[in-house]
Amino acid sequence: MAYDNLFEPIKMGTQTLKNRIIMAPLTRLRAVEPGDIPTVLAGEYYSQRAAGAGLAIAEATQISFQAKGYAGAPGIHTKDQTTAWKVIVDNVHAKGGKIVVQLWHTGLVAHESLQPDSKAPISASDVDVGVRTSLRDRDNQVIRVDATPPRPATADEIKQVVADFAHATECAMEAGFDGVEVHGAHGYLLHQFWAEHTNKRDDEYGGSKENRARLILEVVDACVNTWDKDHVGIRLSPQGTFNGVEAGYEEDDNIWLIEQINKRDLMYLHLSEPDWAGGTPYSDEFRQKIRDAFDNMIIAAGGYTAEKAEKNIKAGYIDAVAFGRDYIANPDLPERIRQGAPLNDQHPETFYGGGAEGYTDYPYLEQKQA
C-alpha cells in the first residue's frame, strides 16, 4: 500500500478518524436562491467523497444573511437550511463518513446586492483591497464583479457576528454534523480583524495583537460554549495574501495567536498554506514552531501531494492533510492514493455554479478502468 502513514487512524477531539486524508472545504456555489439552501445534489456530492475520507469539511457556509459574500453559497442559520443540511449529513453518515461544516462571514469580500437592505458589507475598517466576488446573471450563471467597498463594523454588529457564529453552531448540531470549523483564514471577516492591513480600528478590536485577535477568540469561545471544545476546530492562513488582504510573513504574532487558540483545547487547527496562492512556502522552522504551539490535531492544506503529505506527517509537523481540487475531481481519492493510481483530469470551468456536471459525475477508478 502506498503512503501507509496517510491511512493510520487519528484522534479528533473525542472522535477517531479512520485515516488522515481530509476533504478540504471547497466553495462550489450551487445552493438554491433565495434562501441559500444546499441542494439534494450536494448530498450525493459529499457522500461520494466522505465515504473514503477520514473527514469531509463542508464548503464555507454563511452564519447569517449579512455574512453572505458569494451568490450560490449555502447558509446554516435558518430552519430550511438546517433541514437541508441534515439530509446531506445523514447521507454521509449512512456511507460511514464524518463531516464538519465550515462557518464563515465573508466581511469585505461581498457585494451590496447580496446584503440585507443593500448595505455595504462590514469589515474591521473601510479599507478597500480591490477584491472581486461572484454573483449570478439572469441566466443563473456565475459572473465575477468588483466587491462593494466595505464599512467599519459597529460595536453592535460585532456582537451580532459573535452571536451568529454561536447560532450557526447550534444549527450544525441540529443538522447532525460531527463538528464545526471556524473560518479565520483567506482574508474573510475574522482574518480582516486580525490583519493589520485591514484593521485600522482604535477601539478594543484594533491596534495591539491582543485587540486584533479579540474577535477570533470571542467567536471561538462562543462556538465552544454552544457545543464543546471537542467539536470546534479553526482554519487559519497565518502567512501570505488572500483575497487582497495582506497578512505578510510575521511569525511571532501568528505563533502567539495559535498559542491562544491552543488554550481553548480545540479539536483541530487547520492551516491553509500560502504557496497554493503564489505565496512563499512555510519553512520547516515555522512548521516546528506551529507544532510546538498547538497540542491537538493539525491539518495542513494548500497544493499538497501525497508525497508532501507523507513527508510532513512523518516529520511530525502535521497530523493530517486536506486535499482540495484533487478531491473535486476524484470522489475516491483515498483509494487512488492507496493504489498509486492516476487521478482524473480537473475541469475548472465547472468548479463554480451549475449542476451535476463537474460536481457528481467524475468517474470512480473502477469506472474509468472499465
Steps between C-alpha positions, in 0.01 A plus 500: 500500500634842404542773763423282801507782754210677327280201582567488873209604728519832685317650797286811439369618834302206640462342155732277298551551127570188295779667303684830463367593156261794538268656244571874513214753511431587137268781393281369217223767481213262425254591779142599418412870514322668660554330833855373441388140542735212414363262240420130499784468249736623771405194702626276221813713453601479867405136554707402193810662648451458874464122473874448459631809679598520863292819508317725256491872576192647336530814294512843662146563625373838610381561855246771407365682197745783577787249490428418135758606246449264205181421312432129527683435826287315757400617845443328832291742701139436396271204561480414128879506464548284807243248379673476163840453663360222719411299191856547371659406831279192530616392151863536605449305823315226311818451294713479814647849461553792734431862412542840664379832361715808449335816636586832341424867478652641182530858624632726223495222241138575412271708283223732614247310288547198728470696824185570704356838399779523237740641758875503449664192655669529838869457573739602775552834322409671173814376323417413138736223390367485143370145527239337277215266584241288317139575407252328269373650177145476362578155360615384846863486385785602729655838417788683666453859621684754712408478866324798658743707713446407866398701804635453856287269711328669793531367854148359478576332167810337649291361786250373246774323302603312814138410573452387139796261519350353816159464336652335191680256729167415660353439152796276414433294810135469401599391149715221647843621389803351674631847582552851369802678358532875562631667183768739621698493175520623139430867558143453624352691794688344793825519304423864412491582870826314565698648208653844557448570128122516541461585868548872567267511800584695815255320730533171691506308169794684342864585556681240710509133413284435804233735366521379140461140620203584721228424245652166394529388861153626594355302208692186597383534860139552389510185284659297779244627751223400261634148431831406667874516431506150351270602212653835402800547270643807329660579166777759479724625221778651712717624215455638149235699314144377446209691345708816496563487876875513551592306814874507434744246642511600866570185701497611864151653503353199324664254736359708787151474346534124462609479865182686605292261291686205653383613843146425381600135437314487166459179302730622224694782336464511120776691320462636148853545374583795271683331214182375328410868449846602383646579842825393662489144640531438874848430623557185705591728791159670486329163473678388816399816684136431412536139612646614831218753548204270437439173684211342310450392139654725234360479147694662216369599157628682194628330188586178681595178327498161667880516507506836680230381739693185588819698556349762733299246700811286541695807616232563764414850376138406424258215566276503193472664157200661330488460123294750300478497121621139485194410708269686263616282212544173688215386723711194593822692561618290799470178301696652212772607744498152655551335161729765355243535222477798263263786581215629285555818303348807669249719319534850655223638277248304711651570843252780578126491437302271275354156563622141498763554228837540665337437838373144540595348163878454540566125453621261768816304431315181409275693261798653322676162479186342359 
